[in-house]
């Protein structure tokens, strides 16, 4: 009872802290001058990580197995994975450290919010593992798969942000070119006189703004590639360990189960991403488009297939599927 109470307290504390972090981000969008807001959000993400870690560890001790046996536990583990993706580069103090909490904080609050919602209340109390899950491969396979989902989702969101910035620039350039075509010569002559007077301030401002945008796109592309590469490694290990576990449990390495099929599709999509990203003849936008497609594929693989309630990975009903 004490362990269960402690777990719920830690979960609610982490949810409250991450809500404050989101609020700080919204305030920082309006007030850029307050530098302390950024450091407060960073400390909030670290506190969230330790709270979720404590809740998972408490549940592990109480129930005697890694908390990955149902959807509720896997969602909490997924939110922990999002927070650790932010925490590791923060503690390593990378020189080109990107503010990942812009991506990880909303991801944590989304997964925790759904896990603690009324829809999954009956799964908050863990049960005895079904025979198929009573294996040492549970920790290896399911943890690798959930970690891969978190990393691939974060990397895909960074690629989506890259696409938004790139296409906004393209639309702005296109609209400016259309305006130039529609202008008459006399109006253009008047504009030339006006622009001549303001030539120095504009030439000083535009290069700096373009340079900042260029640096942001480069950072998004770099960190997206790093995180997706890590997630791809986790996904590969998860699929291979799952194949070995399937052979022990069901007598076959691969059964083309819906979950297995979509995991293979996810692996294929991100292998295409890595190929396009490492190809010097292709621009970063091409790989970002592939990663954006992968974002939807991951959610189908992780959550969408569970809604079907069929296949070897569905243990009786939707709430009991985990990986």
C-alpha positions, -999 to +999 in steps of 0.1 A: +000+000+000+029+023+008+046+016-025+013+022-044+007+055-026+043+066-032+040+058-069+008+078-074+024+108-055+055+108-077+033+105-109+012+135-098+042+155-089+059+148-122+027+158-141+024+190-121+061+199-127+058+193-164+027+214-166+047+243-150+074+237-176+049+240-204+035+272-188+071+286-186+076+279-223+044+298-232+055+327-211+089+327-227+073+331-261+059+364-249+088+376-227+122+368-241+141+391-217+137+369-187+167+345-189+158+327-157+127+312-173+149+290-195+169+276-165+137+271-146+123+249-174+155+229-176+154+222-138+118+213-142+125+187-168+153+172-146+128+170-117+103+154-139+128+127-150+137+118-114+100+117-103+091+093-132+122+072-125+111+069-088+076+059-097+088+032-122+113+019-097+086+018-069+062+000-092+090-025-101+097-033-065+061-036-055+050-059-084+083-078-089+087-072-126+096-044-150+065-022-154+058-029-190+029-054-189+000-031-200-007+001-218-006+023-187+028+011-177+042+014-212+029+050-215+046+059-182+078+043-195+073+062-228+071+095-209+102+085-189+120+078-223+111+113-235+125+129-204+157+109-206+162+120-242+163+155-228+183+147-197+213+129-212+225+156-236+218+182-209+241+165-184+268+158-211+267+196-218+271+193-256+286+224-272+258+226-298+231+216-273+196+221-288+167+231-265+151+197-267+126+205-239+105+223-266+098+188-280+102+166-250+081+186-225+048+185-245+055+148-253+058+139-216+026+158-206+007+142-235+017+106-227+013+111-189-020+129-193-034+100-213-020+074-190-035+090-159-068+098-176-100+080-167-097+058-198-070+037-182-080+037-146-085+000-143-049-006-155-033+014-127-032-018-107-009-043-122-018-080-125+001-113-126+018-116-159+003-140-185+026-170-193+037-154-226+051-124-207+069-144-180+102-143-196+136-125-192+131-112-227+103-088-214+129-063-202+151-065-233+124-065-260+097-042-247+121-016-232+141-013-264+109-009-284+094+018-262+128+036-261+129+035-299+094+049-302+103+078-279+136+086-298+120+082-333+090+104-323+113+132-310+135+130-341+104+131-363+090+161-345+123+180-351+121+171-388+085+184-388+097+217-373+124+219-400+098+214-427+076+242-412+105+266-412+116+257-447+082+259-463+073+292-445+104+307-461+095+293-495+059+307-493+073+341-482+097+342-511+070+331-535+046+358-523+073+385-526+080+374-562+043+376-570+041+411-556+070+422-577+054+409-608+021+427-601+036+461-594+036+488-621+067+505-632+057+538-616+051+522-582+083+504-585+101+536-591+086+551-559+095+520-540+131+522-553+134+557-538+120+545-504+143+514-503+173+535-512+168+556-480+165+525-459+191+504-476+216+503-447+193+491-419+177+465-441+210+450-454+222+449-418+190+432-405+182+406-432+215+388-432+214+383-395+179+370-396+187+347-424+218+335-406+197+327-375+172+308-396+200+289-413+216+280-379+182+268-366+176+246-396+211+231-393+205+224-356+171+208-362+186+186-389+216+176-368+196+167-337+169+150-357+196+128-373+212+120-340+181+111-322+166+091-351+199+072-355+197+063-318+161+053-321+168+032-352+194+012-332+170+006-304+143-005-329+166-029-345+176-045-312+140-046-302+129-064-333+157-089-331+152-097-295+115-099-301+121-125-329+142-146-304+114-143-278+087-152-303+106-184-312+107-194-276+071-185-269+054-194-302+079-216-320+085-192-349+108-162-353+084-142-374+046-146-378+036-114-397+014-104-367-001-069-371+024-055-345+053-072-362+043-060-396+040-024-386+073-026-367+089-038-399+072-009-418+086+015-392+121+000-395+119+003-433+107+040-433+136+051-410+162+031-429+150+051-459+154+083-438+190+073-429+198+066-465+185+099-477+201+118-448+235+104-455+233+110-492+251+142-500+233+147-532+199+151-515+188+181-493+178+178-457+142+186-466+139+152-484+150+132-453+127+154-432+097+145-453+105+108-448+108+113-410+075+132-410+059+102-426+075+080-400+059+100-372+024+088-382+037+052-388+051+050-353+018+060-337+000+033-358+026+007-347+026+017-310-011+026-304-032+021-335-026-016-338-037-021-302-071-007-311-077-037-333-074-061-304-062-089-326-029-108-332-004-125-310+005-092-292-031-087-280-035-105-246-073-107-243-082-070-247-069-035-257-058-025-222-034-054-219-013-048-249+020-032-241+048-030-267 
